[in-house]
Amino acid sequence: MDCHKIIKDTYVQILDIENKGAIATYIPELGKVDPAHFGVCLTTNDGTQYTAGDAHISFSIQSIAKVLSLSFALSLGHTSIWQRLDVEPSGSAFNSLVQLETENGIPRNPLINAGAIVVCDILCSHLKDPKNELIEYIRDVANDPTINFSDKIAQSEKSNGYRNVALVNFMKSFGNIKNDVNQVIDLYFYLSSIEMTCCQLSKTFGYLANGGKQLITNKEILTRSQSKRVNAIMQTCGFYDAAGVFAYHVGLPGKSGVGGGIVAVLPNAYTISVWSPKLNERGNSYRGMKFLELFTDTTHETIF
């Protein structure tokens, strides 16, 4: 497969279509991003990278970071996590309160907001300094000490995160949050604020294309069994109520964020990240979804 040519040709084709959708202005800092940005990076399992467009500009990865917090909790050996979380697709909005009401405070999966908040609670229970230890873990996974939270975005999230504050308090009422709600939601807002470039993002997630091992170094991030399960959760839950759409059109495990980023994995082959800030009606990058659909249609390489 000529990755360079396919990435460039696919990029040009998507660049030519109308850039539909809207930026997630309900987080004020995200509303300041230039909607014309569009970047792509594919990282093969030998560490080679192929890029197009704005692949080296940092952006807020938002909910994509939920995969990393889940990996952290799993790497600490907390199998009891599945007593407090399910692994089913949500079928409803990523910040739904209704589902929690009917399911007694147990989130459907760790990639919706409520599920990621429970993961943050688990990290608060087992780490002495959760915020610093979380970012150090992510830097270690990425093999990149420059990755960091964005204080501006975290504060922007806090100023408008009423629904998320409601979620953590609601789960606390069911006994599914063990720590102080302010500590837990603060960690969650900072998790959502992490910034990366497309190149950093695709490299960071390389362990999920490599049986749980970091690219190049082969350092174990997750066991092969854990990696399989995280990929399965991304496949069924990584796009909220559009997970079926992504599976149908793209055919890879992946995760999106309202910052306009998407990362997707072909196990034993590559990781690809796309960033374009305008979102479709389901909250996923419009151009990102179109790019990945055309890319896998061209390569004929998916998990199916």
N, C-alpha and C positions, 0 to 999 in steps of 0.2 A: 504494500500500500504506500503510495506516494503522499505521505502526510502533509508535506509542505504545500503541494499543489492543491490537494483537496481542501485544506483549511483556507487557503487564499481564495480559491474559486467559490467556495461556499460563502465566505465572508462577503465577497463582492456581490453575489446574488442577493443575499439578505440585505445588504446595504442599499440596494436598488429599490426595495419595496418600501411602502409607506411605513413610517415609524409610529405605529398606533399605540394606544394605551395612555396611561397617566402615571406620573411619579407619585410615590407614597408621601403626600404632603402632611398626613396626620402626624408624622414625626417631623417637626419643623426643619431640622438639620438636613434630612434627606431631600426636602423640598428645594434645597439650594443647589442641588447637583445638576449639571448640564445634561439635559435629556438626550443630547446627540451622542454621548459617549457610547462606544461599542468596542469591546475587546474580547479576544479569544486566546486561550492557551491550551494546548494539548501536551501532556507530559507522558512519555512512554515509560515502561517499567525499567528501562536502562538509564533513565534520567534525561533523555533528550527532549528538548522543548521546541514546539512549533507554534508561532504566534501570528496574530493579525490584529490590526487596529490598536486600541487603547489597553493592551495587555499589561502595561507596566504602570498604570495609574491606580492608586489605592482607592478602595471603596468600602463601604460598610457591608460586611457579609451577613449581618443580621441572623436570621434563623438557621443559616448554614452551620453556624457555630454550635448548634444544638447537637449535631453529630459528634463533635469533639468533646463536649461535656459528657455525653453518654459514654463515649469511649473511655474517658477518664474514670467515670464511676465503675465501669466494667473492669478496667485494668486494676482497680483497687480491690477487686475480688468481691464486690457486693452483688451476689446472685439474688439476694433478697429484694433487689430492685423490682423484680417482676411480681412481687406481692403487692406493690404499690402502684404499678403501671401495667397496662395491657400492651399488646402488640398488634392491635387491630386498626385498620384504616378508620379515620374519624367520620368521613361522610358528611361532615358539617364544617362550619367556619373554624379557623385555627384558634380563635379566641372565644369559642362557645362556652357559655355558662349552662345552657340547657342540658347538655349531655352529662355534665358533672352532677347535676341535680338528680338525674334518673339513674346514674351509676355510682351513687354514694361516694362521690369525691375521688374516684379512681379514674385518672385520665386514660383515654383510649390508647395512646402511644406516647413515646418520649419526644416526638418531634412536633407535636402541637404545643401551644404555649403552656397549657396546664402541665403537660408531661415534662417539659423542660424545667418548669419551676420545681417540680418534685425532684428532678435530678439535682438541681441546685441545692435543694434542702438536704439531700443525701450527702452532697459534697460538704455542706456546712457542718454536718454531723461528724465527718471523718477527717477534716483538715483543720490545722491550727490557724492558718491564715488563708481562707478560701480564695479570695480574689487574687492574691499574689501567686499562690500555688497553682491556680487554674491557668493564668497566663504563662507561667513557667512551663507547665505541662504542654500547652499549645506550642510554645516556642520550641520545645524539645521534639514534639511530633513533627513540626515543620523543619527542624534543623535550621532555624532562623531566629536569632536573638532580637531581630528588629521588630517583630510583630508585637502589636500593643493594642490596648483599649483606646477608644476615643472618648475623652472626658466630655467633649461637646455633645457627642451623640448620646452618651449615657444620660447626661443631664436633660437633653431634649426628650429622651424616652421617659424619664421620670416626670417631666412637666406635663405629659399627656397620657401617661400609662394607667389611666383609671381602671380600664378593664382588667389589666394584668394584676393590679392591686386587689381588685375584687376577686379574681381567681385565687390568689394565694390565701386571702382571708376565708373564702368559701371552702377551700380544701382544708384549712386549719380547723374549721367548724366540724369537719368530718374526721378529724384526727390524722389526716394524711400529710400534714406539715408539722414537723417536730420542733423546729427552731423558731426564733423570733422572726415574725413575718417581714420586718423591715430589713433584716440581714439577708434573708432569702431573696427578696425582690430586688435588693440592691445588686446582689451577685448576678441575678438574671438580666438586669438592665445592662450591666457591664459586659456580660457574655454577648449580648446582642450588639454591642458597640464595636466589636473587634473589626479592624480594617486589614485588608490584604489586597494585593494585585491579583489579576487572573493567574499570573505565573506562580505567585506564592500559593495561591489556593489550590491549583492543580497539583503542585508538588506536595503540599501538605497532605492532601487526601490520597496520595499515592499508596499509602499503606493498605488501603482498602482494595486496591488493584493488585496487591502483592502478598496476599495471604496473611495480612496483619503486620507485615514487616516494612519498615521504613525503606524507601528507595535508596539505592547505592550502599548504604551502611548495613542493611539487613537487620537493623536493630528491631527487636520485637516490640511493637506497640500494643497489639492485641494477639491472642492466640488465633490460629486459623479458624477454629470453631466460632470464636467471638466475632471475627471479621465477617464470616459468612452471615451471621445473624444481623449484624449492623447493616450489611448490604441488603439483606432481605427487608429490614424495616424501612430503609430508604426507598426500596422498590415499591412497597405497598403504602407508605405513609409520607414520603418525602415532599409531596406537593399538595398536602391537605386534601381537599375535596376534588382535586384534579389529578390525583395519583394515577387513576385509570387512564386518563387522557395522555399523560406522559409515558406510561407503559405502552400504550397503543401506538403512539406516534414516534416515540424515540427508542424504547426498548432497553433502557439501561437503568440501574439503580442510581438515584440522584437526590439532590436536595436543593431547594430554592430559598431565596431570602427576599424580603421586600425592598432591599437596596438594589435589586435588579440583577443579582448574581445567581448563577446556577452552576453546580458542580455535578458531574456524572462520571460513572466508573464502568469500565469494561474489565472485569477481573482477568488477571494474567496478561493484560495488554497495555492499558493506558488509563489516564484520568484526564478529563477535559473540563475546563471552566469557561463560562461565558458571562459577560456583564453588559447589560444595557438597561438603564434605569426605568424606562417606561414599562408599566405592568399591564397585563391583560385583566379581564374582569374577575379572574380567579386569584389575582395577586402574584402571578408569576411573570417574569420578564417576557415581553411580547417577542422581541427579536431573538432572545435567548432560546425560547421554545422553538421558533421557526428555524433557527440555525441548527439546533441539535437534531430536529426531525430531518432536515435536508441532508445533514452530515451522515446520519446512520442509513438513510435511504441510499446514499451514494456509496458508502463503504460496505453495506450489507453485513456489518458486524454489530450484533447486539447479543444479549444473553439468550435470545430466543432462536 
